[in-house]
Amino acid sequence: MLSDGEIQALMRAEHGDAFAVLGPHRFPEGLRVAALLPGARQVAVLHAASGDPLAVLQRQGGSDVFAALVPAAPAQLGYVLHVVWDDGHASRLHDPYRFEPLLSDLDLWLLAEGTHCRPFEVLGAHPRVLDGVAGTAFAVWAPHARRVSVVGDFNNWDGRRHLLRRRPECGVWEMFVPHVQAGDAYLYEMLGADGRVHCKADPYGFATRARPGKTPASVVSLLAAPVPMAPGRAAANRPDAPLSLCEVPLDAGCPQAGADGPGARTLADTLVPHAAALGFTHLVLTMAHDAAVGLYAPPACLGTAEDLRAFVQAAHAAGLGVVLDWWPGRFPADVHGLARFDGTALYERTDPHPDVHLAQGTHAFDWRRPEVRNHLAGNALYWLERFGIDGLRVLGEGAVPPTEDGLPHGGSQGDHAAHGEPHVLDFLRQLGERVAVERPGAVLFAGPSLPASPATRQAAEGGPGLYHPWNAAWTRDTLALLQAEPAQRGELHWRIVAGLSEAHAGRAVLALPHEAVARGRSAPIDRLPGSEAQPLAGLRLLLGWQWACPGKKLLPLGEEWARHDSAPDLDRPNPERLSDPAIQRLLRDLNRLYRHFPALFEQDGAPHGVEWLVADDTEQSVFAFARRAADGALLLAVANFQPVARPDYRLGVPRPGAWREVLSTDSELYGGSGLANALSNTVPEPLHGQAQQIAITVPPLAVSWWVPHG
C-alpha cells in the first residue's frame, strides 16, 4: 500500500510531508488509513461514535507503519485507532493526521507578510477542542526545516510519532495532537536544512520546565485573556506625568520559587508596599530573559505566569506601575534555542558588523526580516496586553552597533547609528505603532543602547514614538563631578551646564546605574570622596539634584537604604538593618514634592520648562535653575557641589515677593547639619538676568528647593 521509499523515510523521520502518506486518503478502492506507531503490535480502525470495527491495519514491510483500506467509508469518516502495544496494554487514539489544517488563509498571509498583530495566538502550543476532540494545536515557524516533529512524554519523545504539516505559504509547520493537555512538556525535533537533528524549545512557549541532565522543555499552557488597562494607569503613564522609577534587579537576588512560595508573590508582599511607602510611581523589573528558550516565558525566579500577573495586580492596587526590561536586540547562542533554529540563521544576523555579542555567546536578532520584527513586536504586545504591564524598557544591545568608546548611544552618535542601520528605525516604528494602536496608554522607554533622538521622535514626525531615552551623559557627568576631589570640581562644571541645557531635547530618564553595581563596582555612595559624613551628604545631594533636574527619575533598589554592600536584598525591609533610614525619609519627601509640584515634571521636554539662573559659578561649584509648570508656576533648585557653606548667597529670581524653602537635603531630618532658611524677600536689584534677587544660605554638599510664598 505504501512504497518502500515512503516507509523508509517515515521510519527514519526524514519524510517532509507525512500528511501526504499518513492518516486517511481517498482511493478508488476505498479509504486508506495509515499510521506510524512505534511499539504497536496490532492496530485496528474503529468507528468513533459506535466503536464498531471497520478494518485491521496491516504492518507494512516489517516496519512500524500500519495501513489498510476501509471499503465504502464516507468521505468524512470519524474514526479512532485501537492499538495493542508490545507490552500488552491497549489504548484508543484519535489519529492526528485526520484533522484539517489549522491556520486560516488570513493568518498565513499576515504571518508571511510580518504584520500579524498577535502571532502568539496562532503560533506555539494552544489547548483546544477540534471536532469534539480535546488536544493541543502546535504551530512553529521553520521555513527551511526538512522535517519538524513535536515530541514529549505523550509520544515517548519519539520524533516519528507526530510529524507536522508544512504550510509553504509562510513556512509554518502545524499539527493538532489529540490528548495533549495543559501542563504537558514538549519540544520540537527538527531535521534542519543543514542535515542535523536538534530538539528546539518553542519560541512561543508560555512556560518552561527544567529537566535535569536534559534540554529544558516548553510546557503547554493556556493563553491568558487580555488584561484591561487598570483605571488611572493610562494617565499615570503619560509623558507629562511624574515618573519616579524604582529599579529592581531580579537576577541579582530574586527569591526562587519553592516551599515559601513563588518569587513574584513574595515580591508582591514585600517590594510593593516598600516602594509604595517611599512614594515611587513605577517599578522597573530588570531581568535577562532566557531568549535561548524564547521571550514568552517569565523568568524562573518570578515563578509562573499567574504569579507575575498577580504581582502586577498587587502593584496596581498600591498605585504603582510596572515596567519590564525587554530584550529584542539579542539572544543566547544556545543550540536548543533560537540559534540556527531550522538549520539556518533564521532569527539571527550573520554579517559580523552588528553581531558584536557573538563572542559572549549571544546573537543579534535580525531586525531586517519582517517575520523576526513581527515576532518581537507581537511579544511586546503579549507582555503589555496579557499581563497588564504598563511599559517596556526596550534594550537594543546587539541590534545597534556600539559607539567607539563603548558608551550607550545618545545625540548625534545615535543618529549616525540609526542612519547606518535603517532597519533599527523600521522595527522601532512598527513596534511603536502596534503598541499605540493595540495598547493605548502603555509606554515604551528607549533603553540606553538605542539611538536617542530618532527612537523618541514621535509618530506625527515620522518617528517610532518611543519615550524617555536614557540620559547617559547626565549620569556620567554628575557622578564624575561628585567623585572628583573638591578642588577639581570646577574643571567639570561646564559639563553639568551643557548636559542640563540639552535636557529639554527629550523626556529623558535620569538614572543611577544598577549596571555599575552588577559588574562588581561599589555603589555610588562608596565612590564619593571624604569621611563617612561627607559621602552621605554627597548621596543626599545626588538625590536632590536628580529629582530637581528635568527628566524622569530612576533609582536602583538599595540606594534608598544607603547600603554599603552591592547585592540588593529583596527580603522584607527591616529598619533595624538599614544603615541610614534618613535616606528613606529624604526619598519619601522627594517623591511627595515631585508629585506635588507640576513644575518638576509637566514640561520636562519643553525648552521653556527649565531656565538657568546660575551657571557660571565655577569657583564655588554652585548651580541654580528655575523649573516651570504649564501654568507658569515656578520652583527653583539651588545646588552646592562643594563641602563649604555659602552664607548670604545672592540669587536672581524670576518673580518679586517672598520665597520659601520647601526642601533642603541638608536638613537634620535627613542626617544633615541643619542649615535652614527662613522666608527670603526679594530686593529690586537685577542679578542673573532677573529684575530682583534674594539672599540665602546655601548649605555644603546640598540641594535646596524654593517656591514663591503665598
C-alpha positions as CSV (number, residue, x, y, z in Angstrom):
1,M,0.0,0.0,0.0
2,L,2.9,2.3,0.7
3,S,6.1,2.4,-1.3
4,D,9.3,1.2,0.3
5,G,10.7,4.7,-0.1
6,E,7.8,6.3,1.8
7,I,8.1,3.7,4.6
8,Q,11.8,4.1,5.0
9,A,11.5,7.9,5.0
10,L,8.8,7.7,7.7
11,M,10.9,5.3,9.8
12,R,14.0,7.5,9.6
13,A,11.8,10.6,10.4
14,E,13.0,12.2,7.2
15,H,9.7,12.5,5.4
16,G,9.0,16.1,4.7
17,D,5.2,15.7,4.1
18,A,3.9,12.9,6.4
19,F,0.3,14.2,5.9
20,A,0.6,13.1,2.2
21,V,1.0,9.5,3.4
22,L,-0.4,9.0,6.9
23,G,-4.0,9.4,8.0
24,P,-7.0,9.0,5.7
25,H,-6.6,9.2,2.0
26,R,-9.3,8.5,-0.7
27,F,-8.6,5.9,-3.4
28,P,-11.0,4.3,-5.9
29,E,-10.9,1.1,-3.8
30,G,-11.9,2.9,-0.6
31,L,-10.4,5.0,2.2
32,R,-6.8,4.1,3.0
33,V,-5.9,4.7,6.7
34,A,-2.2,4.7,7.5
35,A,-0.5,5.2,10.9
36,L,3.1,5.2,12.2
37,L,3.0,3.7,15.7
38,P,6.4,2.6,17.0
39,G,5.9,0.0,19.7
40,A,2.5,-1.2,18.5
41,R,1.7,-4.9,18.0
42,Q,-1.8,-4.6,16.5
43,V,-3.8,-1.6,15.1
44,A,-7.5,-1.5,14.2
45,V,-9.8,1.2,12.9
46,L,-13.0,1.7,14.9
47,H,-16.0,3.9,14.2
48,A,-15.6,6.9,16.5
49,A,-19.3,7.0,17.5
50,S,-20.3,3.4,17.7
51,G,-17.0,1.7,18.3
52,D,-17.7,-0.8,15.6
53,P,-14.5,-2.3,14.0
54,L,-14.0,-1.0,10.4
55,A,-10.6,-2.5,9.5
56,V,-7.5,-4.1,10.8
57,L,-4.3,-2.2,9.8
58,Q,-1.5,-4.3,8.4
59,R,2.2,-3.8,9.3
60,Q,4.0,-2.6,6.2
61,G,7.2,-4.3,5.3
62,G,8.2,-5.2,8.8
63,S,8.1,-1.5,9.9
64,D,6.1,0.4,12.4
65,V,3.9,1.7,9.7
66,F,0.4,0.2,9.6
67,A,-2.2,0.6,6.8
68,A,-5.4,-0.8,5.5
69,L,-8.3,0.1,3.2
70,V,-11.7,0.8,4.7
71,P,-14.2,-0.1,2.0
72,A,-17.3,2.0,1.5
73,A,-16.2,4.5,4.1
74,P,-17.8,8.0,3.9
75,A,-15.7,10.9,2.7
76,Q,-15.5,12.4,6.3
77,L,-15.1,9.3,8.4
78,G,-14.9,9.8,12.1
79,Y,-12.7,7.1,13.5
80,V,-10.3,6.1,16.3
81,L,-7.3,3.8,16.3
82,H,-7.4,0.8,18.7
83,V,-3.8,0.0,19.5
84,V,-2.4,-3.0,21.3
85,W,1.1,-2.3,22.4
86,D,4.1,-4.6,22.7
87,D,3.7,-4.7,26.5
88,G,0.1,-6.0,26.1
89,H,-1.9,-2.9,27.1
90,A,-4.4,-1.4,24.8
91,S,-5.5,2.2,24.1
92,R,-7.7,4.2,21.8
93,L,-6.2,7.1,20.0
94,H,-7.5,9.8,17.8
95,D,-5.4,9.9,14.6
96,P,-3.7,13.4,14.5
97,Y,-3.3,13.0,10.7
98,R,-7.1,13.0,10.1
99,F,-7.6,16.7,11.1
100,E,-7.8,19.5,8.7
101,P,-5.2,22.4,8.5
102,L,-5.3,24.7,11.5
103,L,-4.1,28.2,10.3
104,S,-6.6,30.2,8.3
105,D,-5.6,31.8,5.0
106,L,-5.7,35.2,6.7
107,D,-3.3,34.0,9.4
108,L,-0.9,32.6,6.8
109,W,-1.0,35.8,4.8
110,L,-0.3,38.0,7.8
111,L,2.5,35.8,9.1
112,A,4.2,35.7,5.7
113,E,3.8,39.5,5.5
114,G,5.1,40.1,9.0
115,T,2.0,42.1,10.1
116,H,0.2,39.7,12.4
117,C,-0.6,41.7,15.5
118,R,-0.9,38.7,17.8
119,P,1.2,35.9,16.4
120,F,1.2,34.3,19.8
121,E,-2.5,33.5,19.3
122,V,-1.8,31.1,16.4
123,L,1.9,30.0,16.9
124,G,3.1,28.0,19.8
125,A,1.0,25.3,21.7
126,H,-2.7,26.0,22.3
127,P,-5.0,23.6,24.0
128,R,-8.3,23.4,22.2
129,V,-11.2,21.2,21.2
130,L,-11.3,20.3,17.5
131,D,-14.2,18.2,16.1
132,G,-15.2,17.3,19.6
133,V,-11.7,16.0,20.4
134,A,-9.6,17.7,23.2
135,G,-5.9,18.2,22.4
136,T,-3.3,20.8,21.6
137,A,-2.7,22.7,18.4
138,F,1.0,23.1,17.7
139,A,2.5,25.6,15.1
140,V,6.1,26.7,14.6
141,W,7.8,28.9,12.0
142,A,10.7,26.9,10.5
143,P,10.6,27.6,6.7
144,H,13.9,25.8,5.9
145,A,13.5,22.7,8.0
146,R,13.2,19.4,6.1
147,R,11.0,17.9,8.8
148,V,9.5,19.1,12.1
149,S,8.1,16.8,14.8
150,V,6.6,17.6,18.2
151,V,7.9,15.3,21.0
152,G,7.1,14.8,24.6
153,D,6.0,12.3,27.2
154,F,2.8,11.8,25.2
155,N,4.8,10.0,22.5
156,N,7.9,8.9,24.5
157,W,9.9,11.7,22.9
158,D,9.9,9.8,19.6
159,G,10.2,12.2,16.6
160,R,8.5,9.7,14.3
161,R,5.1,9.8,16.0
162,H,3.9,13.3,15.3
163,L,5.4,14.8,12.1
164,L,3.9,18.3,11.5
165,R,2.3,19.5,8.3
166,R,4.2,22.2,6.4
167,R,2.3,25.3,5.3
168,P,4.5,26.5,2.4
169,E,2.7,29.8,2.2
170,C,4.6,31.1,5.2
171,G,7.0,28.4,6.3
172,V,4.9,27.3,9.4
173,W,4.6,23.7,10.5
174,E,1.4,22.7,12.3
175,M,-0.5,19.8,13.8
176,F,-3.3,19.1,16.2
177,V,-2.3,16.4,18.6
178,P,-5.2,14.8,20.5
179,H,-5.0,14.0,24.2
180,V,-2.1,16.5,24.8
181,Q,-3.2,19.0,27.5
182,A,-2.0,22.0,29.5
183,G,0.9,21.1,31.7
184,D,2.5,18.6,29.2
185,A,6.1,19.2,28.4
186,Y,7.2,19.2,24.7
187,L,10.0,20.2,22.3
188,Y,10.2,20.5,18.5
189,E,12.5,17.9,16.9
190,M,13.8,19.3,13.6
191,L,15.7,17.9,10.7
192,G,17.3,21.2,9.7
193,A,18.4,22.5,6.4
194,D,21.9,21.6,7.4
195,G,21.0,17.9,7.7
196,R,21.3,17.9,11.5
197,V,18.6,16.9,14.0
198,H,18.1,19.1,17.0
199,C,15.4,19.4,19.7
200,K,14.3,23.0,19.9
201,A,12.2,24.8,22.6
202,D,9.1,26.6,21.4
203,P,9.8,30.3,20.6
204,Y,6.2,30.9,21.7
205,G,6.3,28.7,24.7
206,F,4.5,30.4,27.6
207,A,6.3,28.4,30.2
208,T,9.4,26.2,30.5
209,R,10.3,23.2,32.7
210,A,13.8,22.1,33.7
211,R,14.8,18.6,33.1
212,P,17.9,17.6,35.0
213,G,20.6,16.5,32.5
214,K,18.4,17.2,29.5
215,T,17.2,20.1,27.4
216,P,14.7,22.3,29.2
217,A,11.3,21.8,27.7
218,S,8.5,24.1,26.8
219,V,5.2,23.5,28.6
220,V,1.7,23.5,27.1
221,S,-0.1,26.5,28.7
222,L,-3.4,28.3,28.3
223,L,-3.1,31.8,26.8
224,A,-4.4,34.2,29.3
225,A,-7.1,36.7,28.4
226,P,-6.2,40.3,27.8
227,V,-5.9,42.4,31.0
228,P,-7.9,45.6,30.8
229,M,-5.9,48.8,31.4
230,A,-6.3,49.5,35.1
231,P,-8.2,52.7,36.0
232,G,-5.9,55.7,36.1
233,R,-2.9,53.8,34.6
234,A,-3.0,55.4,31.2
235,A,-2.9,58.9,32.8
236,A,-0.1,57.8,35.1
237,N,1.9,56.7,32.1
238,R,1.6,59.9,30.1
239,P,4.8,61.6,29.1
240,D,3.8,64.7,31.1
241,A,3.1,62.8,34.3
242,P,5.6,62.4,37.2
243,L,7.6,59.2,36.7
244,S,9.7,58.1,39.6
245,L,11.0,54.6,38.9
246,C,12.4,52.1,41.4
247,E,14.6,49.6,39.6
248,V,14.6,46.0,40.9
249,P,17.5,43.8,39.6
250,L,15.8,40.4,39.9
251,D,18.7,38.4,38.6
252,A,20.8,39.6,41.5
253,G,18.7,38.3,44.3
254,C,15.2,37.3,43.3
255,P,13.7,34.7,45.6
256,Q,13.3,31.4,43.8
257,A,10.0,29.5,43.6
258,G,10.0,27.0,46.4
259,A,8.4,26.0,49.7
260,D,7.9,29.6,50.7
261,G,6.1,30.5,47.5
262,P,7.0,31.8,44.1
263,G,9.2,34.8,43.7
264,A,6.7,37.2,42.2
265,R,4.2,36.6,45.0
266,T,6.9,37.2,47.6
267,L,7.7,40.5,45.9
268,A,4.1,41.4,45.9
269,D,4.1,41.1,49.7
270,T,7.5,42.8,50.3
271,L,8.7,45.0,47.5
272,V,5.3,46.6,46.5
273,P,4.5,48.1,49.9
274,H,8.1,49.2,50.4
275,A,8.2,51.0,47.1
276,A,4.8,52.5,47.6
277,A,5.7,53.8,51.0
278,L,8.7,55.6,49.5
279,G,6.4,57.3,47.0
280,F,7.7,55.8,43.8
281,T,5.3,55.8,40.8
282,H,6.6,52.7,39.0
283,L,8.7,49.6,39.4
284,V,11.2,48.6,36.8
285,L,11.9,44.8,36.8
286,T,15.3,44.3,35.3
287,M,15.9,40.8,34.1
288,A,17.7,38.8,31.5
289,H,15.0,36.9,29.6
290,D,16.2,33.4,28.6
291,A,15.7,34.1,24.9
292,A,17.5,30.9,24.1
293,V,14.1,29.3,25.0
294,G,12.1,32.3,23.9
295,L,10.8,35.7,25.0
296,Y,7.3,34.4,26.1
297,A,8.1,32.6,29.4
298,P,8.6,34.6,32.6
299,P,12.0,34.1,34.3
300,A,12.1,31.2,36.6
301,C,12.8,33.4,39.6
302,L,9.4,35.0,39.3
303,G,7.5,31.7,39.3
304,T,4.7,31.1,36.9
305,A,2.9,33.5,34.5
306,E,0.0,33.6,37.0
307,D,2.4,34.7,39.7
308,L,3.6,37.5,37.6
309,R,0.1,38.6,36.8
310,A,-0.8,38.6,40.5
311,F,2.3,40.8,41.2
312,V,1.2,43.3,38.6
313,Q,-2.3,43.4,40.1
314,A,-0.8,44.0,43.5
315,A,1.4,46.8,42.3
316,H,-1.6,48.5,40.5
317,A,-3.7,48.2,43.7
318,A,-0.9,50.0,45.6
319,G,-0.8,52.8,42.9
320,L,2.4,51.5,41.3
321,G,3.0,50.9,37.6
322,V,5.2,48.1,36.4
323,V,7.8,48.4,33.6
324,L,9.6,45.3,32.3
325,D,13.1,45.0,30.8
326,W,12.6,43.7,27.3
327,W,15.4,42.3,25.1
328,P,14.6,42.4,21.4
329,G,18.2,43.0,20.4
330,R,20.0,39.8,21.2
331,F,19.6,36.2,22.3
332,P,21.8,33.4,23.6
333,A,23.6,31.2,21.0
334,D,22.1,28.1,22.5
335,V,21.8,25.0,20.3
336,H,18.4,24.2,21.8
337,G,17.1,27.7,21.4
338,L,16.7,30.2,18.6
339,A,20.2,29.9,17.2
340,R,20.1,28.3,13.7
341,F,16.6,27.4,14.5
342,D,15.7,25.5,11.3
343,G,19.3,24.7,10.3
344,T,19.8,28.2,9.0
345,A,20.4,31.6,10.6
346,L,16.6,32.2,10.9
347,Y,16.4,34.7,13.8
348,E,20.0,36.0,13.9
349,R,22.1,38.2,11.7
350,T,25.1,36.5,10.0
351,D,27.1,39.6,9.0
352,P,29.7,40.4,11.6
353,H,29.1,44.2,11.9
354,P,26.3,44.4,14.4
355,D,26.7,40.9,15.9
356,V,29.2,42.2,18.5
357,H,27.9,39.8,21.2
358,L,28.8,36.6,19.4
359,A,32.0,36.2,21.4
360,Q,29.9,36.5,24.5
361,G,27.7,33.6,23.4
362,T,24.8,35.7,22.0
363,H,23.4,36.6,18.6
364,A,21.8,39.7,17.3
365,F,18.2,39.4,16.2
366,D,17.9,40.1,12.5
367,W,15.6,43.2,12.5
368,R,15.8,43.3,8.7
369,R,13.5,40.2,8.4
370,P,9.8,41.1,8.6
371,E,9.0,37.8,10.3
372,V,11.5,38.5,13.0
373,R,10.3,42.0,13.6
374,N,6.7,40.7,13.8
375,H,7.8,38.0,16.3
376,L,9.3,40.7,18.5
377,A,6.5,43.3,18.1
378,G,4.0,40.6,18.9
379,N,6.0,39.7,22.0
380,A,5.9,43.3,23.3
381,L,2.1,43.3,22.9
382,Y,1.9,40.0,24.7
383,W,3.6,41.3,27.9
384,L,1.6,44.6,27.8
385,E,-1.8,43.0,27.0
386,R,-1.8,39.7,28.7
387,F,-0.1,40.7,32.0
388,G,-1.2,44.3,32.3
389,I,2.4,45.5,32.2
390,D,2.5,49.4,32.0
391,G,5.6,49.7,29.9
392,L,8.7,48.1,28.4
393,R,12.3,49.3,28.5
394,V,13.5,48.5,25.0
395,L,17.0,47.2,25.3
396,G,18.6,47.0,21.9
397,E,22.0,45.6,22.7
398,G,23.2,43.6,19.8
399,A,20.9,45.2,17.2
400,V,22.6,48.6,17.2
401,P,26.4,48.8,16.8
402,P,28.1,50.4,19.9
403,T,29.9,53.7,19.8
404,E,33.6,53.7,19.5
405,D,34.0,54.3,23.3
406,G,31.6,51.6,24.2
407,L,29.2,54.0,25.8
408,P,25.4,54.0,25.2
409,H,24.1,55.9,22.3
410,G,23.0,59.5,22.6
411,G,22.5,62.5,20.4
412,S,24.5,62.6,17.1
413,Q,26.2,59.3,17.7
414,G,22.8,57.6,18.0
415,D,21.5,59.4,14.9
416,H,24.5,58.2,12.9
417,A,24.0,54.6,14.1
418,A,20.4,54.7,13.1
419,H,21.2,56.1,9.7
420,G,23.7,53.4,9.2
421,E,21.2,50.7,10.2
422,P,17.8,51.9,8.8
423,H,16.2,48.6,9.9
424,V,16.5,49.8,13.5
425,L,14.1,52.6,13.0
426,D,11.9,50.3,10.8
427,F,11.5,47.9,13.7
428,L,11.0,50.6,16.3
429,R,8.4,52.3,14.2
430,Q,6.5,49.0,13.8
431,L,6.8,48.4,17.5
432,G,5.6,51.9,18.4
433,E,2.7,51.9,16.0
434,R,1.4,48.5,17.1
435,V,1.6,49.4,20.8
436,A,-0.1,52.8,20.3
437,V,-3.0,51.2,18.4
438,E,-3.4,47.9,20.3
439,R,-2.5,49.0,23.8
440,P,-3.1,52.8,24.2
441,G,-1.8,54.0,27.5
442,A,1.2,51.8,27.6
443,V,4.7,53.4,27.5
444,L,7.9,52.3,25.7
445,F,11.2,53.5,27.1
446,A,14.2,53.8,24.8
447,G,16.9,51.9,26.6
448,P,20.5,53.1,26.9
449,S,21.7,51.4,23.7
450,L,19.1,52.8,21.3
451,P,19.7,55.9,19.3
452,A,18.0,58.5,21.5
453,S,16.9,61.2,19.0
454,P,15.5,59.0,16.2
455,A,14.0,56.5,18.7
456,T,12.0,59.1,20.6
457,R,10.8,61.1,17.5
458,Q,7.0,60.9,17.7
459,A,4.8,59.2,15.2
460,A,3.5,62.6,13.9
461,E,7.1,63.4,13.0
462,G,7.6,60.1,11.2
463,G,9.4,58.5,14.2
464,P,8.8,55.3,16.2
465,G,7.0,57.1,19.1
466,L,9.1,55.7,21.9
467,Y,9.5,57.9,25.0
468,H,12.1,58.6,27.7
469,P,15.6,57.9,26.3
470,W,18.3,57.2,29.0
471,N,20.3,60.4,29.6
472,A,23.7,58.6,29.9
473,A,25.6,61.9,29.8
474,W,23.7,63.2,32.9
475,T,24.7,60.1,34.8
476,R,28.3,60.1,33.7
477,D,28.9,63.8,34.3
478,T,27.1,64.0,37.6
479,L,28.9,61.0,39.1
480,A,32.2,62.3,37.8
481,L,31.6,65.7,39.4
482,L,30.7,64.1,42.8
483,Q,33.6,61.7,42.8
484,A,36.2,64.3,41.9
485,E,38.2,65.9,44.6
486,P,36.6,69.3,45.7
487,A,39.5,71.3,44.2
488,Q,39.0,69.7,40.8
489,R,35.2,70.1,40.5
490,G,35.5,73.5,38.8
491,E,37.0,71.7,35.8
492,L,33.9,69.6,35.4
493,H,31.4,72.4,36.0
494,W,30.7,73.2,32.3
495,R,29.9,69.6,31.5
496,I,27.0,69.8,34.0
497,V,25.8,73.1,32.5
498,A,25.9,71.6,28.9
499,G,24.1,68.5,30.0
500,L,21.2,70.3,31.7
501,S,21.0,72.8,28.8
502,E,20.3,69.9,26.4
503,A,18.0,68.0,28.8
504,H,14.9,69.6,27.2
505,A,15.6,67.8,23.9
506,G,13.6,64.8,25.2
507,R,11.8,63.5,28.2
508,A,14.9,61.6,29.3
509,V,15.4,59.2,32.2
510,L,17.9,60.3,34.8
511,A,19.3,57.0,36.1
512,L,21.7,55.9,38.8
513,P,23.1,52.7,37.1
514,H,22.4,49.3,38.6
515,E,24.9,48.1,36.0
516,A,27.7,49.7,37.9
517,V,26.8,47.6,40.9
518,A,26.1,44.4,38.9
519,R,29.6,44.5,37.3
520,G,31.3,44.4,40.7
521,R,32.0,48.1,41.3
522,S,31.0,49.6,44.6
523,A,27.8,51.6,45.0
524,P,27.8,55.4,44.3
525,I,27.9,56.2,48.0
526,D,31.3,54.4,48.2
527,R,32.6,56.3,45.2
528,L,32.3,59.7,46.8
529,P,35.4,61.1,48.5
530,G,35.7,62.1,52.1
531,S,34.7,60.7,55.5
532,E,31.5,58.8,56.3
533,A,29.6,62.1,56.8
534,Q,30.7,63.6,53.5
535,P,29.7,60.7,51.2
536,L,26.3,60.6,52.9
537,A,25.9,64.4,52.2
538,G,27.0,63.7,48.7
539,L,24.4,61.0,48.3
540,R,21.7,63.4,49.6
541,L,23.0,66.0,47.1
542,L,22.9,63.4,44.3
543,L,19.3,62.5,45.0
544,G,18.1,66.1,45.4
545,W,19.9,67.1,42.2
546,Q,18.4,64.1,40.3
547,W,14.9,64.9,41.4
548,A,15.3,68.6,40.5
549,C,16.7,68.2,37.0
550,P,14.4,67.8,34.0
551,G,13.8,64.1,33.3
552,K,12.1,61.1,34.8
553,K,13.8,59.6,37.8
554,L,15.2,56.0,38.2
555,L,16.9,54.7,41.3
556,P,18.1,51.1,41.7
557,L,16.8,49.1,44.7
558,G,19.3,49.5,47.5
559,E,20.3,53.2,47.1
560,E,17.3,54.3,49.2
561,W,18.9,52.4,52.1
562,A,22.3,53.9,51.7
563,R,23.7,50.4,51.8
564,H,27.4,49.6,51.6
565,D,27.0,46.2,50.0
566,S,26.5,45.8,46.3
567,A,24.0,42.9,46.3
568,P,20.4,44.1,46.8
569,D,18.3,42.2,49.3
570,L,14.7,41.7,48.3
571,D,13.6,40.2,51.6
572,R,11.1,42.1,53.7
573,P,12.7,45.6,54.6
574,N,13.7,45.8,58.2
575,P,14.6,49.3,59.5
576,E,17.0,47.9,62.1
577,R,19.2,46.6,59.3
578,L,19.3,49.8,57.3
579,S,22.5,51.8,57.6
580,D,20.7,55.1,57.3
581,P,16.9,55.3,57.5
582,A,17.2,59.1,57.0
583,I,17.8,58.4,53.3
584,Q,14.4,56.7,53.1
585,R,12.8,59.8,54.7
586,L,14.5,62.0,52.1
587,L,13.3,59.8,49.3
588,R,9.7,59.9,50.6
589,D,9.8,63.7,50.7
590,L,11.5,64.0,47.3
591,N,8.8,61.8,45.7
592,R,6.0,63.6,47.6
593,L,7.2,67.0,46.5
594,Y,7.9,65.8,43.0
595,R,4.3,64.8,42.5
596,H,3.0,67.9,44.3
597,F,4.8,70.5,42.1
598,P,3.9,70.2,38.4
599,A,6.9,72.4,37.6
600,L,9.1,69.4,38.2
601,F,7.5,67.2,35.6
602,E,5.0,68.8,33.3
603,Q,7.5,70.4,30.9
604,D,10.5,68.0,31.0
605,G,10.7,68.1,27.2
606,A,10.0,71.8,26.6
607,P,12.8,74.4,26.2
608,H,10.9,76.9,28.4
609,G,10.5,74.2,31.2
610,V,13.9,75.0,32.6
611,E,15.9,78.2,32.8
612,W,19.5,78.7,34.1
613,L,19.9,81.3,36.9
614,V,23.4,80.5,38.0
615,A,25.5,78.5,35.5
616,D,29.0,80.2,35.7
617,D,29.9,80.0,39.4
618,T,32.8,77.6,38.8
619,E,34.8,78.8,41.8
620,Q,32.1,77.9,44.3
621,S,30.5,75.0,42.3
622,V,27.1,76.4,42.8
623,F,24.3,75.9,40.3
624,A,20.8,77.3,40.2
625,F,17.9,77.0,37.7
626,A,14.2,77.6,37.6
627,R,11.6,74.9,36.6
628,R,8.2,76.0,35.1
629,A,4.9,74.2,35.0
630,A,2.5,74.6,32.1
631,D,0.5,77.3,34.0
632,G,3.7,79.2,34.8
633,A,4.2,78.0,38.4
634,L,7.8,78.2,39.5
635,L,10.2,76.1,41.5
636,L,13.9,77.0,42.0
637,A,16.7,74.5,42.6
638,V,20.0,75.6,44.1
639,A,22.9,73.1,44.4
640,N,26.3,73.4,46.1
641,F,28.8,70.7,45.0
642,Q,31.5,71.9,47.5
643,P,31.7,70.9,51.2
644,V,31.7,74.6,52.2
645,A,28.6,76.5,53.1
646,R,27.8,79.7,51.2
647,P,26.1,82.2,53.6
648,D,24.4,85.3,52.2
649,Y,24.5,83.9,48.7
650,R,22.8,86.3,46.3
651,L,20.4,84.7,43.8
652,G,18.5,86.4,41.0
653,V,14.9,85.1,40.9
654,P,12.2,85.5,38.2
655,R,9.4,86.8,40.4
656,P,9.2,89.5,43.1
657,G,8.0,88.8,46.6
658,A,8.8,86.3,49.3
659,W,10.3,82.9,48.5
660,R,10.3,79.9,50.9
661,E,12.5,76.8,51.1
662,V,10.4,73.7,50.7
663,L,13.3,71.2,50.8
664,S,16.9,71.1,51.8
665,T,18.9,67.9,51.7
666,D,21.0,69.3,54.5
667,S,18.0,69.2,56.9
668,E,18.6,67.4,60.2
669,L,15.6,65.2,59.2
670,Y,17.8,63.6,56.6
671,G,21.0,63.5,58.6
672,G,22.4,66.9,57.6
673,S,23.8,69.8,59.5
674,G,20.5,71.7,59.6
675,L,21.5,74.9,57.9
676,A,17.9,76.1,57.1
677,N,16.5,79.3,55.6
678,A,13.5,81.3,56.6
679,L,11.4,83.3,54.2
680,S,13.5,85.4,51.8
681,N,12.1,88.5,50.4
682,T,13.3,90.0,47.1
683,V,15.1,93.3,46.7
684,P,14.7,95.1,43.3
685,E,18.3,94.7,42.2
686,P,19.0,92.9,38.9
687,L,21.1,89.8,39.1
688,H,21.5,86.7,36.9
689,G,19.3,88.1,34.2
690,Q,16.4,88.7,36.6
691,A,14.9,92.0,37.8
692,Q,15.2,91.1,41.5
693,Q,17.3,88.9,43.9
694,I,17.2,87.2,47.3
695,A,19.9,86.4,49.8
696,I,20.0,82.8,51.1
697,T,22.3,80.4,52.9
698,V,23.5,77.6,50.6
699,P,24.4,74.5,52.7
700,P,27.5,72.4,51.9
701,L,27.0,69.5,49.6
702,A,23.3,70.1,49.4
703,V,20.3,71.0,47.2
704,S,17.5,73.3,48.2
705,W,14.2,73.9,46.5
706,W,12.4,77.2,46.6
707,V,8.9,78.3,45.6
708,P,7.1,81.7,45.8
709,H,5.4,82.2,49.1
710,G,1.7,82.7,49.1
